[in-house]
Amino acid sequence: MSNRALLLAALARGTTVLTNLLDSDDVRHMLNALKALGIHYTLSADRTRCEVTGNAGMLQSTDELELFLGNAGTAMRPLAAALCLGQNNIVLTGEPRMKERPYWPSGRCAAPGRCSD
């Protein structure tokens, strides 16, 4: 739930405050990916409250990026879908086990609406 909420906050217009955020590796990977995509956030010392400044609808990068998501399927699936909405050259990668999962081909989005591996 935390990763989905972070992604929605990143896509929203303005500032969103999330509370009761899960303090986990999966959430840390999502936060690192959002930061690489230019999303600004402030995380509390106990890592359970996050203030996210959204970009009003699209995650984009003018740079070619490789975003490491560890073993976070809860970050991989929704982030892959959101990135396919923009003009991006971004590779989503993770632990070797991630490549064994059935959604792995969605790990690379080359153009709007098109994903490939």
Buried (B, 14 or more C-beta within 10 A) or exposed (E): EBBBBBBBBBBBEEEBEBEEBEEBEBBBBBBBBBEBBBBEBEBEEEBBBBBBBBBEEBBBBEEEBEBBBBBBBBBBBBBBEBBBBBEBBBBBBBEEEBEEBEEBEBBBBBEEEEBEE
